[in-house]
Amino acid sequence: MAGLTGLLERQGYVAAIGAIALPNEPSVRLHEALGFVAAGTYRGTGFKLGEWIDVGLWQKDLAPRIAAPAEALPFEDLFSPGA
């Protein structure tokens, strides 16, 4: 996942959000080890294995917020000359 956040940073995003079906302690530990912090919970919005479950949101800031951010760089432009 560190590769994914690196790509998001290069594209100009200021935050990454991870959604985790709860409970899922291994996924929570993974996200937190990568610098994500708990940001909220959607109660009873996921449906998995025949039951309604909570979905947790984890956030990692990638860059400072500025008044007027540039448009995000399209993914395919990451691999074009000069990117």
C-alpha positions, -999 to 999 in steps of 0.1 A, spaced: 0 0 0 30 23 5 33 23 -33 -3 34 -37 1 63 -13 33 73 -32 13 74 -65 -14 95 -49 12 120 -36 27 122 -71 -8 129 -85 -13 158 -61 -38 143 -37 -37 157 -1 -52 127 17 -59 90 12 -89 73 28 -92 36 36 -125 19 42 -123 -13 63 -152 -38 69 -153 -41 107 -143 -59 127 -110 -66 110 -81 -61 134 -53 -72 109 -65 -46 84 -67 -19 111 -31 -27 122 -19 -26 86 -34 8 79 -22 23 112 13 9 105 13 28 72 4 61 90 -34 61 87 -55 72 116 -92 64 125 -114 90 110 -150 77 115 -174 48 112 -204 42 90 -228 22 111 -245 -8 95 -237 2 59 -218 -28 47 -233 -62 39 -209 -91 42 -215 -128 47 -253 -123 52 -252 -96 78 -250 -58 81 -216 -46 93 -199 -13 102 -174 2 78 -145 21 94 -127 50 77 -90 56 81 -72 87 68 -36 95 59 -26 131 51 -3 132 21 3 169 17 -5 202 33 -38 219 24 -34 250 4 -61 276 -6 -65 265 -42 -50 231 -50 -41 221 -86 -62 195 -104 -50 160 -97 -27 145 -122 -44 117 -142 -30 83 -134 -19 76 -170 1 109 -169 23 95 -141 41 74 -167 44 98 -196 77 116 -203 83 146 -180 61 134 -152 
